């Protein structure tokens, strides 16, 4: 390989966000992170993903921590390393669409408190749902990375991805991420996709995958050979399973090649030593379920995310209809096609899965329709890759006129109202954003914070299980 130009691969370390979100229900606390920040800062990671995704909700809801304070602490600890976060476009980190003023303010405060790189994505790959977040990121002087939600299906051809990344580049993004949250990206597909996308755009390409189906380390290697610039990995004690490939494995595999990351294995070993007891503790308390560490081959067989299949199993069991499992599995791709073949991620995976279940169990397709299915067909989540099935759309929404414009265009500014509602509890500018995203949870947290300040000791521990790989 001597004649190949050196092209060191950059590493984004996910231990402080996606890795613990995917394996231990996002329960890593700031106190768990503080002792290792300085050492992690010496590694020379391209970036460390530390914030966003489910961390914001989990901090407020379960850990009774101020997520903004966590970010400020991490910023102080990571003096040399870029801090990265994950943002769901117009959803921010919440569960509905927010008005543009809230999105822009959230981005402004994220950057002001220490974020360098914002990865933004939309479940439908509707770029209109990313416009506000991306332009705010650029305005604040941070790095805007746009992620495409990777999925399989008739609509998802190489031409589809090429067109999508071309438009992303035109939006002014600084880099692109192929975000494979379900672990569906196969090695040779990754190679072809990265090679073709590198020919299409000049900005760096990051590959983000999960080991859910076991193929991710191979896919990373093929993606790297095809010119991928950045890979997302997790330090070994919180790697593999539904998390990312292990940092040390990728670093060692690339050593002495043109792709050598240059990262110091001894330093990585010390970091792994720090996290290993945390893993042991999570196993002892049941927070880390060994099940999520296995290979979920059904994900590859049925081309749907693992989480969706386990949801389906429990929903069917509740209805005493476990024998209909394969009927629902056959119904899922039909419903997905009728709803415009969206990527199957939160929230579309739940919407398609539940509608498929209803269609099978009621014995008549679309006899029962969820409010979310209706919202999708009304265009409220944005534009899908393929058109909706016109007959199904007519059946569900009747003569109502579906939206074709950007969903957030209908939303009035919200900040002023939110500021009024929160006035009584406000201790910092950022509190209004916590409240905007999770109103009840934020108020509960503000009450907790006040009680603490008043010297009342409350029990904050809640180790309720559940994993949400994103
Ligand atoms: Co992820």
Boltz pocket constraint, residues with backbone or C-beta under 6 A from the ligand:
constraints:
  - pocket:
      binder: B
      contacts: [[A, 18], [A, 180], [A, 181], [A, 208], [A, 209], [A, 210], [A, 469], [A, 470]]
      max_distance: 6.0
